[in-house]
Amino acid sequence: MKNKLLLGAVLVGTAGIFAACSDDNDSNPTLIQPTEFVLNTPAYVNETVDLENTEALRLTWSQPEYTTGNAPINATYEIQVSPTNSFTVSTDEADADEENALVADYAVIDKTSTTCFADLAASELNKALAKVAKWKADAVPAEQKTFIRINAFVLEGMNRLNAITSNVVEISVAPYYVELSDAAPIMWYLVGNNFGDGAWSDKPGESSFPLFMQSDYNYDKVTGAGEITYLNYFTTEDWKIQPADFNWDYGFCGTGAPNEAVYRNGGADGGNITCNPAGYYLVTINTGANTCTIVNQEITPAVYGQICITGDFCDWADQNMTPVNKSGENHVWCYMLTVEEDAVKQIKFKIPGSWDTNWGYGSEDGEVSVCGKAAAGGKNIGVAAGTWVIMFNDITGEFSIIPKK
């Protein structure tokens, strides 16, 4: 196993930097336009960073003066990367250009920061460079100059106020080939008193359960943003919705009113979400806009005491799926499946002890799919190598096959 390094994690004399980015305790400071701020030169600037054997690169910077006297304020920072020291067209802008006239010369790292430091994952830096340079497998350079800057702004809803970029820092890296593909849809997870074991912990398939990807939705190819949904019976028990990294400061919490949820963007906890009255609800999250709706559904679906998964991974014997709900009616089921390397396994969903009611999907047996709406008596679903959280909804036939975190 390769030992990966976290470069620059031990810092000297940065207490002032961190203190400058503490939470804003002043009352309604007046926002002004900064004129400059500094991305610090990292200690590894004089070496070539082996991206394949490095975990992350620590970056630190000063706080832009967004208020008179530079009182602390909640600014947002994104990392921008270029192999040419040109920052005119981002990969996002080039991908959105329907006429294909724009050529990207820099990329923006998806994960932002609200503090004056960040650990830039080496894999994300490598991917960003590959997206701009578009290296072929046999043409990745042994060494690549890399130019990094920070873009700062104050986020107000979806608006970026008073944006400013830092100076550019040049480093040298040894990149590696990576197969570029569309970003996977952003996932969010349900946790609460009535979900799984009710432990409110980050254990997919036990305590936390992902919402469903939509097979007919065009997710953003770059970010994976789009709509994910969840339809089931809800009791009046408390619950929340957490991002994939389970950072509670950036999940969906309650508003104090039933059937409402709001994105907690690093702010105060609004409490738990509740549904009232108990019944069927459709939860829809837009992962780009960070909005959530909870809408009551006037339906009376058939109730199954148990749903099974079966397939060639178990010689087509019934394997009980885990009901998401601890109590009350349940229509969403979960199963953890590991498929060995270079293999594809075939699965179907069914009632126990009989093939009279079963669901499948695809145009032919074994066709690999990560989501869809399974139909009665449909084809065997192909599952690729990996460890997966498999979700199935017996009302809609929806299934999602999501990599285990």
ROPAVEX-158944 format. One record per residue (C-alpha): residue number from 0; residue in three letters; x, y, z. Coordinates in steps of 0.001 Angstrom, whole numbers, always signed. Layout:
residues N
+------+------+---------+---------+---------+
! figu ! vodo !      c1 !      c2 !      c3 !
+------+------+---------+---------+---------+
!  NUM !  ALA !       X !       Y !       Z !
...
+------+------+---------+---------+---------+
***
This chain:
residues 405
+------+------+---------+---------+---------+
! figu ! vodo !      c1 !      c2 !      c3 !
+------+------+---------+---------+---------+
!    0 !  MET !      +0 !      +0 !      +0 !
!    1 !  LYS !   +1293 !   +3457 !    -880 !
!    2 !  ASN !   +1759 !   +5893 !   +1971 !
!    3 !  LYS !    +338 !   +9235 !    +981 !
!    4 !  LEU !   +1605 !  +12463 !   +2473 !
!    5 !  LEU !    -246 !  +15532 !   +3716 !
!    6 !  LEU !   +2027 !  +18346 !   +2608 !
!    7 !  GLY !   +2253 !  +21500 !   +4678 !
!    8 !  ALA !     -81 !  +20324 !   +7439 !
!    9 !  VAL !   +2309 !  +21394 !  +10194 !
!   10 !  LEU !   +2519 !  +25155 !  +10052 !
!   11 !  VAL !   +4549 !  +27681 !  +12030 !
!   12 !  GLY !   +3289 !  +31151 !  +12882 !
!   13 !  THR !    -216 !  +30730 !  +11419 !
!   14 !  ALA !   -2213 !  +31418 !  +14559 !
!   15 !  GLY !   -2859 !  +34932 !  +13331 !
!   16 !  ILE !   -4170 !  +33604 !  +10035 !
!   17 !  PHE !   -6679 !  +31292 !  +11714 !
!   18 !  ALA !   -7752 !  +33920 !  +14223 !
!   19 !  ALA !   -8463 !  +36363 !  +11396 !
!   20 !  CYS !  -11037 !  +33927 !  +10031 !
!   21 !  SER !  -13068 !  +33367 !  +13203 !
!   22 !  ASP !  -16829 !  +33709 !  +13146 !
!   23 !  ASP !  -18185 !  +37224 !  +12736 !
!   24 !  ASN !  -19417 !  +38473 !  +16109 !
!   25 !  ASP !  -19927 !  +42087 !  +15047 !
!   26 !  SER !  -23462 !  +43256 !  +14391 !
!   27 !  ASN !  -24237 !  +43833 !  +10706 !
!   28 !  PRO !  -20779 !  +45004 !   +9506 !
!   29 !  THR !  -20713 !  +47161 !   +6379 !
!   30 !  LEU !  -19386 !  +45256 !   +3372 !
!   31 !  ILE !  -16618 !  +46943 !   +1399 !
!   32 !  GLN !  -14637 !  +45890 !   -1696 !
!   33 !  PRO !  -11205 !  +44491 !    -784 !
!   34 !  THR !   -8258 !  +45519 !   -2912 !
!   35 !  GLU !   -5933 !  +42560 !   -2269 !
!   36 !  PHE !   -5220 !  +39508 !    -165 !
!   37 !  VAL !   -2290 !  +37095 !     -86 !
!   38 !  LEU !   -2015 !  +33403 !    -846 !
!   39 !  ASN !   +1016 !  +32335 !   +1199 !
!   40 !  THR !   +3942 !  +30551 !    -446 !
!   41 !  PRO !   +3916 !  +26928 !    +790 !
!   42 !  ALA !   +7027 !  +25172 !   +2043 !
!   43 !  TYR !   +6843 !  +22600 !    -761 !
!   44 !  VAL !   +7244 !  +25288 !   -3445 !
!   45 !  ASN !  +10868 !  +24224 !   -3988 !
!   46 !  GLU !  +10105 !  +20556 !   -4643 !
!   47 !  THR !   +8140 !  +18566 !   -7208 !
!   48 !  VAL !   +5001 !  +17169 !   -5588 !
!   49 !  ASP !   +4242 !  +13565 !   -6575 !
!   50 !  LEU !    +457 !  +13812 !   -6860 !
!   51 !  GLU !    -114 !  +10058 !   -7008 !
!   52 !  ASN !   +1632 !   +9512 !   -3667 !
!   53 !  THR !    +439 !  +12640 !   -1869 !
!   54 !  GLU !   -2814 !  +12914 !     +39 !
!   55 !  ALA !   -3279 !  +16678 !    +178 !
!   56 !  LEU !   -1504 !  +20017 !     -79 !
!   57 !  ARG !   -2110 !  +22599 !   +2645 !
!   58 !  LEU !   -2814 !  +26139 !   +1398 !
!   59 !  THR !   -3149 !  +29215 !   +3631 !
!   60 !  TRP !   -4025 !  +32828 !   +2893 !
!   61 !  SER !   -4856 !  +36129 !   +4566 !
!   62 !  GLN !   -8399 !  +37401 !   +4969 !
!   63 !  PRO !   -9500 !  +40064 !   +2467 !
!   64 !  GLU !  -10567 !  +43303 !   +4108 !
!   65 !  TYR !  -14317 !  +42995 !   +3630 !
!   66 !  THR !  -15179 !  +45346 !   +6493 !
!   67 !  THR !  -13720 !  +48562 !   +7883 !
!   68 !  GLY !  -10940 !  +47597 !  +10260 !
!   69 !  ASN !  -11080 !  +44058 !   +8808 !
!   70 !  ALA !  -13609 !  +42805 !  +11333 !
!   71 !  PRO !  -14171 !  +39071 !  +10773 !
!   72 !  ILE !  -16837 !  +38171 !   +8224 !
!   73 !  ASN !  -18031 !  +34885 !   +6745 !
!   74 !  ALA !  -16310 !  +34889 !   +3365 !
!   75 !  THR !  -16189 !  +31913 !    +991 !
!   76 !  TYR !  -12995 !  +30829 !    -772 !
!   77 !  GLU !  -12492 !  +28660 !   -3844 !
!   78 !  ILE !   -9231 !  +27347 !   -5279 !
!   79 !  GLN !   -8459 !  +27981 !   -8959 !
!   80 !  VAL !   -5795 !  +25979 !  -10811 !
!   81 !  SER !   -4090 !  +26560 !  -14173 !
!   82 !  PRO !   -1234 !  +24745 !  -15972 !
!   83 !  THR !    -419 !  +27913 !  -17977 !
!   84 !  ASN !    -907 !  +30807 !  -15504 !
!   85 !  SER !   -3887 !  +31986 !  -17544 !
!   86 !  PHE !   -7250 !  +32424 !  -15816 !
!   87 !  THR !   -9586 !  +33598 !  -18566 !
!   88 !  VAL !  -11962 !  +30660 !  -19232 !
!   89 !  SER !  -12838 !  +28026 !  -16632 !
!   90 !  THR !  -13630 !  +24406 !  -17456 !
!   91 !  ASP !  -17194 !  +25058 !  -16235 !
!   92 !  GLU !  -17589 !  +27931 !  -18701 !
!   93 !  ALA !  -16136 !  +25880 !  -21557 !
!   94 !  ASP !  -18416 !  +22912 !  -20763 !
!   95 !  ALA !  -21456 !  +25201 !  -20751 !
!   96 !  ASP !  -20578 !  +26702 !  -24145 !
!   97 !  GLU !  -23012 !  +25020 !  -26562 !
!   98 !  GLU !  -21066 !  +26303 !  -29589 !
!   99 !  ASN !  -17804 !  +24795 !  -28282 !
!  100 !  ALA !  -15968 !  +28035 !  -29046 !
!  101 !  LEU !  -14432 !  +28469 !  -25600 !
!  102 !  VAL !  -11228 !  +26696 !  -24572 !
!  103 !  ALA !  -10616 !  +26308 !  -20848 !
!  104 !  ASP !   -7311 !  +27447 !  -19367 !
!  105 !  TYR !   -8119 !  +26931 !  -15677 !
!  106 !  ALA !  -10297 !  +24819 !  -13400 !
!  107 !  VAL !  -12075 !  +25537 !  -10134 !
!  108 !  ILE !  -11849 !  +22994 !   -7325 !
!  109 !  ASP !  -15403 !  +22046 !   -6333 !
!  110 !  LYS !  -14941 !  +22123 !   -2561 !
!  111 !  THR !  -14926 !  +25613 !   -1049 !
!  112 !  SER !  -13705 !  +26835 !   +2338 !
!  113 !  THR !  -14974 !  +29374 !   +4847 !
!  114 !  THR !  -11626 !  +29559 !   +6669 !
!  115 !  CYS !   -8276 !  +30945 !   +5508 !
!  116 !  PHE !   -6801 !  +27531 !   +4844 !
!  117 !  ALA !   -7652 !  +24386 !   +2913 !
!  118 !  ASP !   -6211 !  +20946 !   +2309 !
!  119 !  LEU !   -6309 !  +20574 !   -1458 !
!  120 !  ALA !   -6666 !  +16870 !   -2235 !
!  121 !  ALA !   -3858 !  +15822 !   -4579 !
!  122 !  SER !   -6327 !  +13721 !   -6568 !
!  123 !  GLU !   -8548 !  +16780 !   -7109 !
!  124 !  LEU !   -5563 !  +18885 !   -8188 !
!  125 !  ASN !   -4513 !  +16166 !  -10630 !
!  126 !  LYS !   -8057 !  +15919 !  -12010 !
!  127 !  ALA !   -8287 !  +19707 !  -12400 !
!  128 !  LEU !   -5034 !  +19821 !  -14389 !
!  129 !  ALA !   -6154 !  +16883 !  -16556 !
!  130 !  LYS !   -9466 !  +18604 !  -17344 !
!  131 !  VAL !   -7615 !  +21658 !  -18650 !
!  132 !  ALA !   -4667 !  +19946 !  -20347 !
!  133 !  LYS !   -6666 !  +16929 !  -21630 !
!  134 !  TRP !   -3655 !  +14609 !  -21507 !
!  135 !  LYS !   -3847 !  +11259 !  -23250 !
!  136 !  ALA !   -2707 !   +8154 !  -21383 !
!  137 !  ASP !    +705 !   +8108 !  -23060 !
!  138 !  ALA !   +1316 !  +11850 !  -22944 !
!  139 !  VAL !   +1197 !  +12849 !  -19269 !
!  140 !  PRO !   +4276 !  +14996 !  -18514 !
!  141 !  ALA !   +6736 !  +13846 !  -15862 !
!  142 !  GLU !   +6687 !  +17355 !  -14401 !
!  143 !  GLN !   +4133 !  +20121 !  -14747 !
!  144 !  LYS !   +4237 !  +23745 !  -13634 !
!  145 !  THR !   +1021 !  +24512 !  -11768 !
!  146 !  PHE !    -369 !  +27928 !  -10905 !
!  147 !  ILE !   -2791 !  +28342 !   -7993 !
!  148 !  ARG !   -4802 !  +31305 !   -6778 !
!  149 !  ILE !   -7724 !  +31825 !   -4398 !
!  150 !  ASN !  -11009 !  +33483 !   -5352 !
!  151 !  ALA !  -12823 !  +35069 !   -2401 !
!  152 !  PHE !  -16418 !  +36323 !   -2200 !
!  153 !  VAL !  -19260 !  +36841 !    +224 !
!  154 !  LEU !  -22141 !  +34472 !    -471 !
!  155 !  GLU !  -25640 !  +35927 !    -232 !
!  156 !  GLY !  -28090 !  +33288 !   -1374 !
!  157 !  MET !  -26813 !  +32309 !   -4833 !
!  158 !  ASN !  -25084 !  +35668 !   -5366 !
!  159 !  ARG !  -21339 !  +36187 !   -5017 !
!  160 !  LEU !  -20647 !  +39637 !   -3648 !
!  161 !  ASN !  -17379 !  +41629 !   -3829 !
!  162 !  ALA !  -15279 !  +38882 !   -5424 !
!  163 !  ILE !  -11508 !  +39269 !   -5439 !
!  164 !  THR !   -8652 !  +36967 !   -6432 !
!  165 !  SER !   -5344 !  +36526 !   -4635 !
!  166 !  ASN !   -1844 !  +36522 !   -6034 !
!  167 !  VAL !    -746 !  +33430 !   -7966 !
!  168 !  VAL !   +1611 !  +30849 !   -6458 !
!  169 !  GLU !   +3597 !  +28543 !   -8752 !
!  170 !  ILE !   +4427 !  +24993 !   -7724 !
!  171 !  SER !   +5772 !  +21966 !   -9587 !
!  172 !  VAL !   +3894 !  +18659 !   -9622 !
!  173 !  ALA !   +4308 !  +15195 !  -11096 !
!  174 !  PRO !    +815 !  +14369 !  -12450 !
!  175 !  TYR !    -599 !  +11003 !  -13456 !
!  176 !  TYR !   -3185 !   +9809 !  -15972 !
!  177 !  VAL !   -6805 !   +9767 !  -14878 !
!  178 !  GLU !   -9827 !   +8774 !  -16931 !
!  179 !  LEU !  -12135 !  +11781 !  -16910 !
!  180 !  SER !  -15851 !  +11156 !  -16607 !
!  181 !  ASP !  -18987 !  +13049 !  -15672 !
!  182 !  ALA !  -19284 !  +13834 !  -11986 !
!  183 !  ALA !  -21444 !  +11426 !   -9996 !
!  184 !  PRO !  -24723 !  +12911 !   -8721 !
!  185 !  ILE !  -24331 !  +14618 !   -5345 !
!  186 !  MET !  -25800 !  +12452 !   -2599 !
!  187 !  TRP !  -27566 !  +13398 !    +624 !
!  188 !  TYR !  -28479 !  +11010 !   +3456 !
!  189 !  LEU !  -31504 !  +10704 !   +5733 !
!  190 !  VAL !  -30894 !  +10176 !   +9457 !
!  191 !  GLY !  -33336 !  +10179 !  +12318 !
!  192 !  ASN !  -35177 !   +8402 !  +15078 !
!  193 !  ASN !  -37207 !   +6211 !  +12706 !
!  194 !  PHE !  -34544 !   +5445 !  +10086 !
!  195 !  GLY !  -32645 !   +2145 !  +10351 !
!  196 !  ASP !  -31225 !   +1682 !  +13827 !
!  197 !  GLY !  -32152 !   +5247 !  +14765 !
!  198 !  ALA !  -28561 !   +6019 !  +15801 !
!  199 !  TRP !  -28197 !   +9255 !  +13757 !
!  200 !  SER !  -24710 !   +8141 !  +12680 !
!  201 !  ASP !  -22779 !   +7992 !   +9418 !
!  202 !  LYS !  -23356 !   +4296 !   +8676 !
!  203 !  PRO !  -24943 !   +3887 !   +5230 !
!  204 !  GLY !  -27529 !   +1122 !   +5198 !
!  205 !  GLU !  -27670 !   +1023 !   +9001 !
!  206 !  SER !  -28250 !   +4547 !  +10347 !
!  207 !  SER !  -28151 !   +6739 !   +7230 !
!  208 !  PHE !  -29856 !   +6210 !   +3881 !
!  209 !  PRO !  -29275 !   +8014 !    +571 !
!  210 !  LEU !  -32059 !   +9641 !   -1399 !
!  211 !  PHE !  -32743 !   +8361 !   -4914 !
!  212 !  MET !  -30997 !   +9432 !   -8093 !
!  213 !  GLN !  -33388 !  +10103 !  -10974 !
!  214 !  SER !  -32736 !   +8191 !  -14207 !
!  215 !  ASP !  -34551 !  +10797 !  -16330 !
!  216 !  TYR !  -32744 !  +13826 !  -14842 !
!  217 !  ASN !  -29774 !  +15522 !  -16535 !
!  218 !  TYR !  -27290 !  +16050 !  -13713 !
!  219 !  ASP !  -24582 !  +18677 !  -14078 !
!  220 !  LYS !  -21669 !  +16898 !  -15763 !
!  221 !  VAL !  -19085 !  +18934 !  -13871 !
!  222 !  THR !  -20516 !  +19177 !  -10364 !
!  223 !  GLY !  -23071 !  +16350 !  -10238 !
!  224 !  ALA !  -25710 !  +18811 !   -9021 !
!  225 !  GLY !  -29377 !  +18135 !   -9691 !
!  226 !  GLU !  -32492 !  +16680 !   -8074 !
!  227 !  ILE !  -32670 !  +13645 !   -5823 !
!  228 !  THR !  -35886 !  +12405 !   -4233 !
!  229 !  TYR !  -37327 !  +10129 !   -1571 !
!  230 !  LEU !  -40926 !   +8890 !   -1266 !
!  231 !  ASN !  -42009 !   +6905 !   +1770 !
!  232 !  TYR !  -44265 !   +6859 !   +4796 !
!  233 !  PHE !  -43119 !   +9302 !   +7503 !
!  234 !  THR !  -44053 !   +9101 !  +11167 !
!  235 !  THR !  -43959 !  +12237 !  +13336 !
!  236 !  GLU !  -40455 !  +11310 !  +14612 !
!  237 !  ASP !  -37534 !  +13745 !  +14245 !
!  238 !  TRP !  -35052 !  +13533 !  +11357 !
!  239 !  LYS !  -32488 !  +15480 !   +9322 !
!  240 !  ILE !  -30693 !  +15268 !   +5979 !
!  241 !  GLN !  -26894 !  +15169 !   +5889 !
!  242 !  PRO !  -24335 !  +15688 !   +3079 !
!  243 !  ALA !  -22049 !  +12832 !   +2072 !
!  244 !  ASP !  -19240 !  +14069 !   +4349 !
!  245 !  PHE !  -21723 !  +14238 !   +7257 !
!  246 !  ASN !  -20745 !  +17777 !   +8217 !
!  247 !  TRP !  -23716 !  +18692 !  +10405 !
!  248 !  ASP !  -23075 !  +22420 !   +9898 !
!  249 !  TYR !  -24025 !  +22044 !   +6221 !
!  250 !  GLY !  -27017 !  +19719 !   +6323 !
!  251 !  PHE !  -30754 !  +20311 !   +6094 !
!  252 !  CYS !  -32474 !  +21018 !   +9401 !
!  253 !  GLY !  -35941 !  +22058 !  +10528 !
!  254 !  THR !  -37500 !  +25509 !  +10570 !
!  255 !  GLY !  -39724 !  +25046 !  +13607 !
!  256 !  ALA !  -42709 !  +24254 !  +11377 !
!  257 !  PRO !  -43645 !  +20741 !  +10216 !
!  258 !  ASN !  -42993 !  +19602 !   +6643 !
!  259 !  GLU !  -40256 !  +22206 !   +6098 !
!  260 !  ALA !  -36481 !  +21946 !   +5781 !
!  261 !  VAL !  -33798 !  +24579 !   +5258 !
!  262 !  TYR !  -30134 !  +24344 !   +4297 !
!  263 !  ARG !  -27836 !  +25077 !   +7217 !
!  264 !  ASN !  -24993 !  +26923 !   +5509 !
!  265 !  GLY !  -22637 !  +26868 !   +8478 !
!  266 !  GLY !  -25112 !  +28812 !  +10597 !
!  267 !  ALA !  -27138 !  +27983 !  +13679 !
!  268 !  ASP !  -28923 !  +24646 !  +13972 !
!  269 !  GLY !  -32616 !  +25135 !  +13278 !
!  270 !  GLY !  -33551 !  +21873 !  +14999 !
!  271 !  ASN !  -34885 !  +18629 !  +13592 !
!  272 !  ILE !  -37297 !  +18127 !  +10712 !
!  273 !  THR !  -40738 !  +16656 !  +11404 !
!  274 !  CYS !  -43718 !  +15607 !   +9333 !
!  275 !  ASN !  -47234 !  +16244 !  +10596 !
!  276 !  PRO !  -49541 !  +14468 !  +10200 !
!  277 !  ALA !  -47879 !  +11103 !   +9712 !
!  278 !  GLY !  -48319 !   +9896 !   +6158 !
!  279 !  TYR !  -46732 !   +9681 !   +2744 !
!  280 !  TYR !  -44376 !  +12493 !   +1759 !
!  281 !  LEU !  -42156 !  +13197 !   -1240 !
!  282 !  VAL !  -38821 !  +14812 !    -318 !
!  283 !  THR !  -37061 !  +16601 !   -3189 !
!  284 !  ILE !  -33604 !  +18158 !   -2881 !
!  285 !  ASN !  -32004 !  +20375 !   -5511 !
!  286 !  THR !  -28327 !  +19815 !   -4757 !
!  287 !  GLY !  -27253 !  +22803 !   -6844 !
!  288 !  ALA !  -29501 !  +25377 !   -5201 !
!  289 !  ASN !  -29462 !  +23564 !   -1812 !
!  290 !  THR !  -33246 !  +23653 !   -1508 !
!  291 !  CYS !  -35579 !  +21015 !     -85 !
!  292 !  THR !  -39338 !  +20502 !    -361 !
!  293 !  ILE !  -41473 !  +18047 !   +1622 !
!  294 !  VAL !  -44881 !  +17474 !      +1 !
!  295 !  ASN !  -47701 !  +15290 !   +1319 !
!  296 !  GLN !  -48874 !  +12559 !   -1087 !
!  297 !  GLU !  -52465 !  +11317 !   -1162 !
!  298 !  ILE !  -51717 !   +7681 !   -2014 !
!  299 !  THR !  -52614 !   +4233 !    -625 !
!  300 !  PRO !  -49968 !   +1850 !   -1990 !
!  301 !  ALA !  -49764 !   -1882 !   -1361 !
!  302 !  VAL !  -47765 !   -2666 !   +1777 !
!  303 !  TYR !  -45191 !   -5475 !   +1718 !
!  304 !  GLY !  -43959 !   -6986 !   +4959 !
!  305 !  GLN !  -40600 !   -7800 !   +3353 !
!  306 !  ILE !  -38796 !   -7175 !     +70 !
!  307 !  CYS !  -35833 !   -9322 !    -983 !
!  308 !  ILE !  -32910 !   -8905 !   -3332 !
!  309 !  THR !  -31646 !  -11900 !   -5232 !
!  310 !  GLY !  -29131 !  -12647 !   -7968 !
!  311 !  ASP !  -26189 !  -14720 !   -9075 !
!  312 !  PHE !  -24177 !  -13346 !   -6136 !
!  313 !  CYS !  -26258 !  -15642 !   -3874 !
!  314 !  ASP !  -27280 !  -18356 !   -6369 !
!  315 !  TRP !  -30646 !  -16599 !   -6706 !
!  316 !  ALA !  -31684 !  -17259 !   -3126 !
!  317 !  ASP !  -33807 !  -14632 !   -1369 !
!  318 !  GLN !  -31820 !  -12115 !    +687 !
!  319 !  ASN !  -33858 !   -9853 !   +2962 !
!  320 !  MET !  -33397 !   -6146 !   +2373 !
!  321 !  THR !  -33331 !   -3770 !   +5350 !
!  322 !  PRO !  -36470 !   -1645 !   +5778 !
!  323 !  VAL !  -35574 !   +2030 !   +6169 !
!  324 !  ASN !  -38403 !   +2705 !   +8625 !
!  325 !  LYS !  -38191 !   +1215 !  +12124 !
!  326 !  SER !  -41935 !   +1619 !  +12659 !
!  327 !  GLY !  -44995 !   +2493 !  +10637 !
!  328 !  GLU !  -45494 !   +1478 !   +7036 !
!  329 !  ASN !  -42352 !   +1089 !   +4946 !
!  330 !  HIS !  -41738 !   +1121 !   +1192 !
!  331 !  VAL !  -38000 !   +1802 !    +885 !
!  332 !  TRP !  -35480 !    -993 !   +1291 !
!  333 !  CYS !  -31690 !   -1148 !   +1477 !
!  334 !  TYR !  -28979 !   -3750 !    +892 !
!  335 !  MET !  -25166 !   -3651 !    +933 !
!  336 !  LEU !  -23506 !   -5610 !   -1867 !
!  337 !  THR !  -19825 !   -6120 !   -2671 !
!  338 !  VAL !  -18900 !   -7258 !   -6184 !
!  339 !  GLU !  -15363 !   -8505 !   -6702 !
!  340 !  GLU !  -12913 !   -6780 !   -9044 !
!  341 !  ASP !  -13486 !   -7231 !  -12790 !
!  342 !  ALA !  -16886 !   -8849 !  -12182 !
!  343 !  VAL !  -20505 !   -7932 !  -12898 !
!  344 !  LYS !  -23303 !   -9433 !  -10832 !
!  345 !  GLN !  -26980 !   -9629 !  -11787 !
!  346 !  ILE !  -29773 !   -8772 !   -9335 !
!  347 !  LYS !  -33539 !   -8409 !   -9105 !
!  348 !  PHE !  -35987 !   -7313 !   -6429 !
!  349 !  LYS !  -38866 !   -9578 !   -5351 !
!  350 !  ILE !  -41263 !  -10656 !   -2640 !
!  351 !  PRO !  -40101 !  -13534 !    -413 !
!  352 !  GLY !  -40608 !  -17122 !   -1558 !
!  353 !  SER !  -42196 !  -16353 !   -4913 !
!  354 !  TRP !  -41445 !  -14913 !   -8340 !
!  355 !  ASP !  -45051 !  -13788 !   -8805 !
!  356 !  THR !  -44015 !  -10241 !   -7856 !
!  357 !  ASN !  -40554 !   -9173 !   -8957 !
!  358 !  TRP !  -38901 !   -6107 !  -10472 !
!  359 !  GLY !  -36088 !   -5695 !  -12998 !
!  360 !  TYR !  -34704 !   -3109 !  -15369 !
!  361 !  GLY !  -32794 !   -2625 !  -18629 !
!  362 !  SER !  -32915 !   -3802 !  -22201 !
!  363 !  GLU !  -31066 !   -7060 !  -21564 !
!  364 !  ASP !  -29990 !   -9215 !  -18619 !
!  365 !  GLY !  -26811 !   -7967 !  -16933 !
!  366 !  GLU !  -26885 !   -4453 !  -18373 !
!  367 !  VAL !  -25145 !   -2281 !  -15764 !
!  368 !  SER !  -27330 !    +520 !  -14382 !
!  369 !  VAL !  -26906 !   +2771 !  -11350 !
!  370 !  CYS !  -30489 !   +4003 !  -11205 !
!  371 !  GLY !  -33836 !   +3616 !  -12903 !
!  372 !  LYS !  -37476 !   +2673 !  -12428 !
!  373 !  ALA !  -37682 !   -1108 !  -12260 !
!  374 !  ALA !  -40691 !   -2728 !  -13922 !
!  375 !  ALA !  -42617 !   -5862 !  -13007 !
!  376 !  GLY !  -40837 !   -8899 !  -14456 !
!  377 !  GLY !  -38054 !   -6771 !  -15967 !
!  378 !  LYS !  -34523 !   -7836 !  -16896 !
!  379 !  ASN !  -31739 !   -8691 !  -14456 !
!  380 !  ILE !  -29882 !   -5542 !  -13363 !
!  381 !  GLY !  -26092 !   -5546 !  -13732 !
!  382 !  VAL !  -23979 !   -4338 !  -10802 !
!  383 !  ALA !  -20305 !   -3526 !  -11468 !
!  384 !  ALA !  -17327 !   -4213 !   -9210 !
!  385 !  GLY !  -17290 !   -2297 !   -5932 !
!  386 !  THR !  -19144 !   -2020 !   -2643 !
!  387 !  TRP !  -22598 !    -568 !   -3088 !
!  388 !  VAL !  -25563 !    +765 !   -1139 !
!  389 !  ILE !  -28576 !    -536 !   -3082 !
!  390 !  MET !  -31890 !   +1267 !   -2495 !
!  391 !  PHE !  -35293 !    +128 !   -3775 !
!  392 !  ASN !  -38730 !   +1769 !   -3554 !
!  393 !  ASP !  -41622 !    -705 !   -3895 !
!  394 !  ILE !  -44127 !   +2091 !   -4686 !
!  395 !  THR !  -42346 !   +3612 !   -7665 !
!  396 !  GLY !  -39973 !    +794 !   -8622 !
!  397 !  GLU !  -37090 !   +3269 !   -8299 !
!  398 !  PHE !  -33671 !   +1896 !   -7451 !
!  399 !  SER !  -30311 !   +3546 !   -6841 !
!  400 !  ILE !  -26950 !   +1770 !   -6669 !
!  401 !  ILE !  -24595 !   +4133 !   -4883 !
!  402 !  PRO !  -20905 !   +3599 !   -3991 !
!  403 !  LYS !  -20434 !   +3037 !    -268 !
!  404 !  LYS !  -18556 !   +5975 !   +1231 !
+------+------+---------+---------+---------+
***
